[in-house]
């Protein structure tokens, strides 16, 4: 049973790493990275954008500055 627990733990760690990697590749972690950046470098007293505001701003930026992307 101990070996089975080790295998399951290893598989769980790998799945978590794969999920974090995939989120990074797809850009799903952009808001979290923005919040971390804002906490470290934002102006005191300035509230960060909500997630909805962030994605709206990101989409507006993408529309104004088209770069090589598939769609």
Biopython code that builds the backbone (N, CA, C, O; Angstrom):
import numpy as np
from Bio.PDB.StructureBuilder import StructureBuilder

atoms = [
    (1, "UNK", "N", (0.819, -1.191, 0.000)),
    (1, "UNK", "CA", (0.000, 0.000, 0.000)),
    (1, "UNK", "C", (0.863, 1.257, 0.000)),
    (1, "UNK", "O", (0.473, 2.273, -0.574)),
    (2, "UNK", "N", (2.012, 1.201, 0.626)),
    (2, "UNK", "CA", (2.910, 2.346, 0.683)),
    (2, "UNK", "C", (3.400, 2.727, -0.713)),
    (2, "UNK", "O", (3.501, 3.910, -1.040)),
    (3, "UNK", "N", (3.706, 1.716, -1.534)),
    (3, "UNK", "CA", (4.158, 1.980, -2.906)),
    (3, "UNK", "C", (3.040, 2.634, -3.718)),
    (3, "UNK", "O", (3.291, 3.528, -4.525)),
    (4, "UNK", "N", (1.818, 2.185, -3.501)),
    (4, "UNK", "CA", (0.675, 2.764, -4.212)),
    (4, "UNK", "C", (0.502, 4.235, -3.834)),
    (4, "UNK", "O", (0.252, 5.072, -4.701)),
    (5, "UNK", "N", (0.632, 4.549, -2.565)),
    (5, "UNK", "CA", (0.531, 5.946, -2.125)),
    (5, "UNK", "C", (1.618, 6.803, -2.762)),
    (5, "UNK", "O", (1.361, 7.941, -3.153)),
    (6, "UNK", "N", (2.826, 6.264, -2.866)),
    (6, "UNK", "CA", (3.925, 7.007, -3.486)),
    (6, "UNK", "C", (3.635, 7.273, -4.958)),
    (6, "UNK", "O", (3.891, 8.367, -5.460)),
    (7, "UNK", "N", (3.102, 6.270, -5.643)),
    (7, "UNK", "CA", (2.769, 6.430, -7.066)),
    (7, "UNK", "C", (1.664, 7.470, -7.234)),
    (7, "UNK", "O", (1.737, 8.327, -8.115)),
    (8, "UNK", "N", (0.646, 7.388, -6.388)),
    (8, "UNK", "CA", (-0.455, 8.353, -6.480)),
    (8, "UNK", "C", (0.015, 9.772, -6.172)),
    (8, "UNK", "O", (-0.407, 10.723, -6.831)),
    (9, "UNK", "N", (0.877, 9.916, -5.185)),
    (9, "UNK", "CA", (1.404, 11.240, -4.849)),
    (9, "UNK", "C", (2.232, 11.799, -5.996)),
    (9, "UNK", "O", (2.122, 12.979, -6.331)),
    (10, "UNK", "N", (3.056, 10.959, -6.594)),
    (10, "UNK", "CA", (3.884, 11.389, -7.720)),
    (10, "UNK", "C", (3.012, 11.788, -8.908)),
    (10, "UNK", "O", (3.264, 12.798, -9.564)),
    (11, "UNK", "N", (1.996, 10.993, -9.171)),
    (11, "UNK", "CA", (1.087, 11.287, -10.275)),
    (11, "UNK", "C", (0.348, 12.600, -10.024)),
    (11, "UNK", "O", (0.161, 13.396, -10.944)),
    (12, "UNK", "N", (-0.067, 12.823, -8.792)),
    (12, "UNK", "CA", (-0.753, 14.070, -8.447)),
    (12, "UNK", "C", (0.140, 15.283, -8.635)),
    (12, "UNK", "O", (-0.304, 16.315, -9.138)),
    (13, "UNK", "N", (1.408, 15.160, -8.230)),
    (13, "UNK", "CA", (2.348, 16.274, -8.416)),
    (13, "UNK", "C", (2.543, 16.561, -9.895)),
    (13, "UNK", "O", (2.538, 17.718, -10.316)),
    (14, "UNK", "N", (2.712, 15.518, -10.672)),
    (14, "UNK", "CA", (2.915, 15.709, -12.116)),
    (14, "UNK", "C", (1.685, 16.328, -12.766)),
    (14, "UNK", "O", (1.806, 17.190, -13.637)),
    (15, "UNK", "N", (0.513, 15.896, -12.349)),
    (15, "UNK", "CA", (-0.718, 16.467, -12.903)),
    (15, "UNK", "C", (-0.819, 17.951, -12.552)),
    (15, "UNK", "O", (-1.226, 18.758, -13.388)),
    (16, "UNK", "N", (-0.456, 18.311, -11.337)),
    (16, "UNK", "CA", (-0.475, 19.718, -10.931)),
    (16, "UNK", "C", (0.512, 20.547, -11.729)),
    (16, "UNK", "O", (0.207, 21.667, -12.138)),
    (17, "UNK", "N", (1.698, 19.994, -11.948)),
    (17, "UNK", "CA", (2.703, 20.699, -12.745)),
    (17, "UNK", "C", (2.219, 20.875, -14.177)),
    (17, "UNK", "O", (2.400, 21.937, -14.774)),
    (18, "UNK", "N", (1.603, 19.833, -14.728)),
    (18, "UNK", "CA", (1.093, 19.911, -16.100)),
    (18, "UNK", "C", (-0.020, 20.954, -16.201)),
    (18, "UNK", "O", (-0.089, 21.706, -17.173)),
    (19, "UNK", "N", (-0.884, 20.992, -15.194)),
    (19, "UNK", "CA", (-1.971, 21.971, -15.197)),
    (19, "UNK", "C", (-1.421, 23.390, -15.134)),
    (19, "UNK", "O", (-1.894, 24.262, -15.863)),
    (20, "UNK", "N", (-0.435, 23.640, -14.281)),
    (20, "UNK", "CA", (0.163, 24.976, -14.187)),
    (20, "UNK", "C", (0.861, 25.350, -15.491)),
    (20, "UNK", "O", (0.769, 26.493, -15.938)),
    (21, "UNK", "N", (1.557, 24.395, -16.100)),
    (21, "UNK", "CA", (2.237, 24.659, -17.369)),
    (21, "UNK", "C", (1.213, 25.006, -18.444)),
    (21, "UNK", "O", (1.382, 25.988, -19.167)),
    (22, "UNK", "N", (0.157, 24.209, -18.553)),
    (22, "UNK", "CA", (-0.862, 24.425, -19.570)),
    (22, "UNK", "C", (-1.554, 25.770, -19.360)),
    (22, "UNK", "O", (-1.821, 26.486, -20.324)),
    (23, "UNK", "N", (-1.844, 26.118, -18.105)),
    (23, "UNK", "CA", (-2.463, 27.418, -17.820)),
    (23, "UNK", "C", (-1.554, 28.553, -18.261)),
    (23, "UNK", "O", (-2.024, 29.556, -18.797)),
    (24, "UNK", "N", (-0.251, 28.399, -18.037)),
    (24, "UNK", "CA", (0.705, 29.419, -18.461)),
    (24, "UNK", "C", (0.773, 29.547, -19.965)),
    (24, "UNK", "O", (0.827, 30.655, -20.499)),
    (25, "UNK", "N", (0.771, 28.419, -20.648)),
    (25, "UNK", "CA", (0.838, 28.435, -22.113)),
    (25, "UNK", "C", (-0.421, 29.073, -22.698)),
    (25, "UNK", "O", (-0.343, 29.843, -23.656)),
    (26, "UNK", "N", (-1.561, 28.757, -22.129)),
    (26, "UNK", "CA", (-2.822, 29.276, -22.650)),
    (26, "UNK", "C", (-3.120, 30.699, -22.175)),
    (26, "UNK", "O", (-4.033, 31.343, -22.692)),
    (27, "UNK", "N", (-2.365, 31.191, -21.206)),
    (27, "UNK", "CA", (-2.578, 32.545, -20.716)),
    (27, "UNK", "C", (-3.630, 32.656, -19.628)),
    (27, "UNK", "O", (-4.020, 33.761, -19.251)),
    (28, "UNK", "N", (-4.089, 31.532, -19.124)),
    (28, "UNK", "CA", (-5.129, 31.552, -18.099)),
    (28, "UNK", "C", (-4.633, 32.120, -16.776)),
    (28, "UNK", "O", (-5.438, 32.504, -15.928)),
    (29, "UNK", "N", (-3.329, 32.178, -16.593)),
    (29, "UNK", "CA", (-2.785, 32.685, -15.332)),
    (29, "UNK", "C", (-2.436, 34.173, -15.403)),
    (29, "UNK", "O", (-1.815, 34.699, -14.479)),
    (30, "UNK", "N", (-2.817, 34.851, -16.467)),
    (30, "UNK", "CA", (-2.469, 36.267, -16.637)),
    (30, "UNK", "C", (-3.016, 37.134, -15.502)),
    (30, "UNK", "O", (-2.311, 38.003, -14.991)),
    (31, "UNK", "N", (-4.259, 36.902, -15.110)),
    (31, "UNK", "CA", (-4.835, 37.733, -14.054)),
    (31, "UNK", "C", (-4.100, 37.513, -12.730)),
    (31, "UNK", "O", (-3.829, 38.470, -12.005)),
    (32, "UNK", "N", (-3.781, 36.273, -12.419)),
    (32, "UNK", "CA", (-3.044, 35.993, -11.185)),
    (32, "UNK", "C", (-1.677, 36.672, -11.213)),
    (32, "UNK", "O", (-1.248, 37.245, -10.212)),
    (33, "UNK", "N", (-0.997, 36.611, -12.346)),
    (33, "UNK", "CA", (0.307, 37.271, -12.470)),
    (33, "UNK", "C", (0.160, 38.788, -12.358)),
    (33, "UNK", "O", (1.010, 39.451, -11.763)),
    (34, "UNK", "N", (-0.919, 39.342, -12.929)),
    (34, "UNK", "CA", (-1.188, 40.778, -12.799)),
    (34, "UNK", "C", (-1.372, 41.157, -11.328)),
    (34, "UNK", "O", (-0.810, 42.153, -10.870)),
    (35, "UNK", "N", (-2.155, 40.368, -10.588)),
    (35, "UNK", "CA", (-2.378, 40.660, -9.169)),
    (35, "UNK", "C", (-1.071, 40.617, -8.387)),
    (35, "UNK", "O", (-0.830, 41.466, -7.529)),
    (36, "UNK", "N", (-0.224, 39.629, -8.682)),
    (36, "UNK", "CA", (1.070, 39.536, -8.001)),
    (36, "UNK", "C", (1.941, 40.747, -8.334)),
    (36, "UNK", "O", (2.595, 41.306, -7.453)),
    (37, "UNK", "N", (1.947, 41.149, -9.605)),
    (37, "UNK", "CA", (2.726, 42.317, -10.015)),
    (37, "UNK", "C", (2.187, 43.578, -9.340)),
    (37, "UNK", "O", (2.957, 44.392, -8.830)),
    (38, "UNK", "N", (0.868, 43.735, -9.340)),
    (38, "UNK", "CA", (0.259, 44.919, -8.738)),
    (38, "UNK", "C", (0.571, 44.987, -7.247)),
    (38, "UNK", "O", (0.841, 46.067, -6.721)),
    (39, "UNK", "N", (0.537, 43.855, -6.568)),
    (39, "UNK", "CA", (0.842, 43.836, -5.132)),
    (39, "UNK", "C", (2.280, 44.271, -4.877)),
    (39, "UNK", "O", (2.565, 44.937, -3.882)),
    (40, "UNK", "N", (3.182, 43.893, -5.777)),
    (40, "UNK", "CA", (4.599, 44.218, -5.590)),
    (40, "UNK", "C", (4.952, 45.625, -6.063)),
    (40, "UNK", "O", (5.823, 46.271, -5.482)),
    (41, "UNK", "N", (4.279, 46.109, -7.118)),
    (41, "UNK", "CA", (4.700, 47.360, -7.747)),
    (41, "UNK", "C", (3.606, 48.415, -7.865)),
    (41, "UNK", "O", (3.875, 49.516, -8.345)),
    (42, "UNK", "N", (2.383, 48.112, -7.442)),
    (42, "UNK", "CA", (1.277, 49.051, -7.607)),
    (42, "UNK", "C", (1.408, 50.268, -6.709)),
    (42, "UNK", "O", (2.175, 50.270, -5.745)),
    (43, "UNK", "N", (0.660, 51.286, -7.035)),
    (43, "UNK", "CA", (0.650, 52.510, -6.237)),
    (43, "UNK", "C", (-0.106, 52.256, -4.933)),
    (43, "UNK", "O", (-1.146, 51.599, -4.942)),
    (44, "UNK", "N", (0.402, 52.765, -3.823)),
    (44, "UNK", "CA", (-0.318, 52.598, -2.549)),
    (44, "UNK", "C", (-1.709, 53.223, -2.632)),
    (44, "UNK", "O", (-1.866, 54.338, -3.130)),
    (45, "UNK", "N", (-2.695, 52.517, -2.153)),
    (45, "UNK", "CA", (-4.062, 53.021, -2.166)),
    (45, "UNK", "C", (-4.792, 52.804, -3.473)),
    (45, "UNK", "O", (-5.992, 53.069, -3.556)),
    (46, "UNK", "N", (-4.109, 52.334, -4.486)),
    (46, "UNK", "CA", (-4.742, 52.089, -5.784)),
    (46, "UNK", "C", (-5.202, 50.637, -5.837)),
    (46, "UNK", "O", (-4.394, 49.715, -5.724)),
    (47, "UNK", "N", (-6.491, 50.448, -6.007)),
    (47, "UNK", "CA", (-7.040, 49.095, -6.050)),
    (47, "UNK", "C", (-6.731, 48.446, -7.399)),
    (47, "UNK", "O", (-6.776, 49.118, -8.429)),
    (48, "UNK", "N", (-6.421, 47.163, -7.407)),
    (48, "UNK", "CA", (-6.195, 46.483, -8.688)),
    (48, "UNK", "C", (-7.518, 46.323, -9.440)),
    (48, "UNK", "O", (-8.593, 46.377, -8.844)),
    (49, "UNK", "N", (-7.424, 46.128, -10.733)),
    (49, "UNK", "CA", (-8.621, 45.894, -11.531)),
    (49, "UNK", "C", (-9.275, 44.589, -11.090)),
    (49, "UNK", "O", (-8.606, 43.664, -10.630)),
    (50, "UNK", "N", (-10.583, 44.535, -11.239)),
    (50, "UNK", "CA", (-11.266, 43.270, -11.009)),
    (50, "UNK", "C", (-10.887, 42.330, -12.145)),
    (50, "UNK", "O", (-10.314, 42.759, -13.147)),
    (51, "UNK", "N", (-11.204, 41.058, -11.992)),
    (51, "UNK", "CA", (-10.859, 40.113, -13.053)),
    (51, "UNK", "C", (-11.582, 40.469, -14.348)),
    (51, "UNK", "O", (-11.007, 40.367, -15.432)),
    (52, "UNK", "N", (-12.821, 40.880, -14.238)),
    (52, "UNK", "CA", (-13.584, 41.275, -15.429)),
    (52, "UNK", "C", (-12.948, 42.484, -16.110)),
    (52, "UNK", "O", (-12.789, 42.502, -17.331)),
    (53, "UNK", "N", (-12.584, 43.492, -15.317)),
    (53, "UNK", "CA", (-11.931, 44.683, -15.872)),
    (53, "UNK", "C", (-10.601, 44.321, -16.519)),
    (53, "UNK", "O", (-10.253, 44.841, -17.579)),
    (54, "UNK", "N", (-9.861, 43.426, -15.872)),
    (54, "UNK", "CA", (-8.568, 43.017, -16.416)),
    (54, "UNK", "C", (-8.729, 42.384, -17.792)),
    (54, "UNK", "O", (-8.028, 42.751, -18.735)),
    (55, "UNK", "N", (-9.656, 41.427, -17.907)),
    (55, "UNK", "CA", (-9.811, 40.739, -19.192)),
    (55, "UNK", "C", (-10.357, 41.679, -20.261)),
    (55, "UNK", "O", (-9.997, 41.550, -21.431)),
    (56, "UNK", "N", (-11.220, 42.621, -19.882)),
    (56, "UNK", "CA", (-11.718, 43.612, -20.846)),
    (56, "UNK", "C", (-10.558, 44.474, -21.337)),
    (56, "UNK", "O", (-10.437, 44.721, -22.536)),
    (57, "UNK", "N", (-9.708, 44.933, -20.421)),
    (57, "UNK", "CA", (-8.540, 45.734, -20.775)),
    (57, "UNK", "C", (-7.592, 44.934, -21.662)),
    (57, "UNK", "O", (-7.058, 45.458, -22.639)),
    (58, "UNK", "N", (-7.387, 43.680, -21.324)),
    (58, "UNK", "CA", (-6.496, 42.814, -22.110)),
    (58, "UNK", "C", (-7.041, 42.642, -23.528)),
    (58, "UNK", "O", (-6.293, 42.720, -24.503)),
    (59, "UNK", "N", (-8.342, 42.409, -23.631)),
    (59, "UNK", "CA", (-8.961, 42.227, -24.944)),
    (59, "UNK", "C", (-8.879, 43.513, -25.758)),
    (59, "UNK", "O", (-8.598, 43.461, -26.955)),
    (60, "UNK", "N", (-9.116, 44.651, -25.143)),
    (60, "UNK", "CA", (-8.997, 45.938, -25.840)),
    (60, "UNK", "C", (-7.575, 46.149, -26.344)),
    (60, "UNK", "O", (-7.370, 46.607, -27.467)),
    (61, "UNK", "N", (-6.598, 45.812, -25.510)),
    (61, "UNK", "CA", (-5.197, 45.938, -25.917)),
    (61, "UNK", "C", (-4.906, 45.041, -27.121)),
    (61, "UNK", "O", (-4.241, 45.464, -28.067)),
    (62, "UNK", "N", (-5.399, 43.810, -27.085)),
    (62, "UNK", "CA", (-5.167, 42.881, -28.188)),
    (62, "UNK", "C", (-5.798, 43.390, -29.485)),
    (62, "UNK", "O", (-5.225, 43.231, -30.562)),
    (63, "UNK", "N", (-6.973, 43.999, -29.377)),
    (63, "UNK", "CA", (-7.637, 44.526, -30.567)),
    (63, "UNK", "C", (-6.886, 45.719, -31.148)),
    (63, "UNK", "O", (-6.816, 45.869, -32.368)),
    (64, "UNK", "N", (-6.327, 46.563, -30.295)),
    (64, "UNK", "CA", (-5.605, 47.748, -30.755)),
    (64, "UNK", "C", (-4.198, 47.424, -31.236)),
    (64, "UNK", "O", (-3.636, 48.161, -32.046)),
    (65, "UNK", "N", (-3.632, 46.343, -30.754)),
    (65, "UNK", "CA", (-2.256, 45.965, -31.086)),
    (65, "UNK", "C", (-2.207, 44.525, -31.577)),
    (65, "UNK", "O", (-1.698, 43.652, -30.874)),
    (66, "UNK", "N", (-2.731, 44.262, -32.777)),
    (66, "UNK", "CA", (-2.739, 42.876, -33.255)),
    (66, "UNK", "C", (-1.314, 42.363, -33.461)),
    (66, "UNK", "O", (-0.461, 43.043, -34.031)),
    (67, "UNK", "N", (-1.092, 41.174, -32.990)),
    (67, "UNK", "CA", (0.199, 40.515, -33.150)),
    (67, "UNK", "C", (-0.059, 39.154, -33.766)),
    (67, "UNK", "O", (-1.205, 38.727, -33.908)),
    (68, "UNK", "N", (1.010, 38.487, -34.126)),
    (68, "UNK", "CA", (0.854, 37.167, -34.720)),
    (68, "UNK", "C", (0.164, 36.209, -33.773)),
    (68, "UNK", "O", (0.731, 35.820, -32.752)),
    (69, "UNK", "N", (-1.045, 35.832, -34.104)),
    (69, "UNK", "CA", (-1.775, 34.831, -33.335)),
    (69, "UNK", "C", (-2.694, 34.103, -34.291)),
    (69, "UNK", "O", (-2.967, 34.587, -35.389)),
    (70, "UNK", "N", (-3.157, 32.980, -33.890)),
    (70, "UNK", "CA", (-3.883, 32.115, -34.814)),
    (70, "UNK", "C", (-5.259, 32.655, -35.194)),
    (70, "UNK", "O", (-5.712, 32.417, -36.313)),
    (71, "UNK", "N", (-5.941, 33.375, -34.296)),
    (71, "UNK", "CA", (-7.327, 33.740, -34.578)),
    (71, "UNK", "C", (-7.573, 35.226, -34.448)),
    (71, "UNK", "O", (-8.695, 35.687, -34.655)),
]
sb = StructureBuilder()
sb.init_structure("model")
sb.init_model(0)
sb.init_chain("A")
sb.init_seg("    ")
for serial, (resi, resn, name, xyz) in enumerate(atoms, 1):
    if name == "N":
        sb.init_residue(resn, " ", resi, " ")
    sb.init_atom(name, np.array(xyz, "f"), 0.0, 1.0, " ", f" {name:<3s}", serial, name[0])
structure = sb.get_structure()
